[in-house]
Amino acid sequence: YFGNAMATLDTAKAALLGCTQQFMDYCKDEVDGKDRFTPEKSARIVLVEQQCCRLAGEAIDLLFRRSGSSEAKPGRMMQRYYRDISTLLTHVSLSYDRNYEQVAKTHLGIETPPPGTGSAEAAGKSVVP
């Protein structure tokens, strides 16, 4: 199980380093006037970051479940790791479904209706620009 967790964390790290480099490239291209750093590009980087957190959570969960009940005691290393990653993964910034939907709408050019108005059609807005 340790090998599985290690590979999962290595994958998360590689993805995080990759999206960090992508962010820097987007910033440089914006400053150099080569290309715009669009909200979609930013949001897609956020999605990769969210996946990195999810992968880290999977690795910690795997190790915690295999570490034995003594590691669930308060103050134990695995208990702290599990508690901390569980707290992170319930943070509003990691609302995967909401972010997936918003990125898809942005990519496809679908307007999001103002809050409380229901669907785009009901709000009297075009769904596709």
C-alpha positions in Angstrom: 0.0 0.0 0.0 2.9 2.3 0.7 4.0 2.1 -2.9 0.5 2.9 -4.1 0.3 6.0 -1.8 3.8 7.1 -2.9 2.9 6.8 -6.6 -0.3 8.7 -6.0 1.6 11.5 -4.2 4.2 11.6 -6.9 1.5 12.0 -9.5 -0.1 14.8 -7.5 3.3 16.5 -7.1 4.1 16.3 -10.8 0.6 17.7 -11.7 1.1 20.5 -9.2 4.5 21.4 -10.5 3.2 21.2 -14.1 0.2 23.6 -13.4 2.6 25.9 -11.5 4.8 26.2 -14.5 1.7 26.6 -16.7 0.6 29.5 -14.5 4.0 31.2 -14.9 3.9 30.7 -18.7 0.5 32.2 -18.9 1.6 35.2 -16.8 4.7 35.7 -19.0 2.6 35.4 -22.2 0.2 38.0 -20.8 3.0 40.4 -19.9 4.8 39.9 -23.2 1.5 40.5 -25.1 1.6 37.1 -26.7 -1.7 35.7 -25.3 -4.3 36.7 -22.7 -4.5 35.0 -19.4 -8.2 34.2 -19.5 -10.5 33.3 -16.7 -10.8 29.9 -18.3 -7.1 29.3 -18.1 -7.0 30.3 -14.5 -10.0 28.1 -13.7 -8.4 25.1 -15.4 -5.3 25.5 -13.3 -7.5 25.6 -10.2 -9.1 22.3 -11.3 -5.7 20.7 -11.5 -4.8 22.0 -8.1 -8.1 20.5 -6.8 -7.2 17.1 -8.3 -3.8 17.3 -6.6 -5.6 17.8 -3.2 -7.9 14.9 -4.0 -5.0 12.6 -4.9 -3.2 13.6 -1.6 -6.4 12.7 0.2 -6.6 9.3 -1.4 -3.0 8.6 -0.4 -3.5 9.6 3.2 -6.8 7.7 3.4 -5.1 4.6 2.1 -2.3 4.8 4.6 -4.6 5.7 7.5 -6.8 2.8 6.9 -3.8 0.4 6.8 -1.9 1.9 9.8 -3.9 0.3 12.6 -6.3 1.6 15.2 -3.5 2.9 17.4 -2.7 5.5 14.8 -6.3 6.9 15.2 -5.5 8.2 18.7 -5.3 12.0 19.1 -1.8 13.3 18.6 -0.6 10.4 16.5 1.1 11.3 13.2 -1.4 9.5 10.9 -4.3 10.8 12.9 -3.0 14.4 12.3 -2.4 13.8 8.6 -5.9 12.3 8.2 -7.6 15.1 10.2 -5.7 17.8 8.3 -6.4 16.4 4.8 -10.1 15.7 5.8 -10.4 19.3 6.8 -8.8 20.6 3.6 -11.0 18.4 1.4 -14.2 19.8 3.0 -13.2 23.4 2.4 -15.5 25.3 0.0 -12.7 26.1 -2.3 -12.6 22.4 -3.2 -16.2 22.2 -4.4 -15.4 20.1 -7.3 -18.8 19.8 -8.9 -19.4 23.6 -8.8 -16.0 24.3 -10.3 -16.3 21.5 -13.0 -19.6 23.0 -14.1 -18.3 26.6 -14.2 -15.2 25.6 -16.2 -17.4 23.6 -18.7 -19.8 26.5 -19.1 -17.0 29.0 -19.6 -15.3 26.7 -22.2 -18.6 26.1 -24.0 -19.6 29.7 -23.9 -22.8 29.1 -21.9 -23.9 32.0 -19.7 -24.6 31.4 -16.1 -27.9 33.0 -14.9 -27.7 35.5 -12.1 -28.2 33.9 -8.7 -31.9 33.3 -7.8 -33.2 33.5 -11.3 -33.3 29.8 -12.2 -32.3 28.7 -15.7 -30.8 31.0 -18.4 -34.0 30.7 -20.4 -36.2 31.7 -17.5 -33.9 34.7 -16.9 -34.5 35.7 -20.5 -30.9 35.2 -21.5 -29.4 33.3 -24.4 -27.8 30.0 -23.4 -25.2 30.2 -26.1 -23.7 33.6 -27.1 
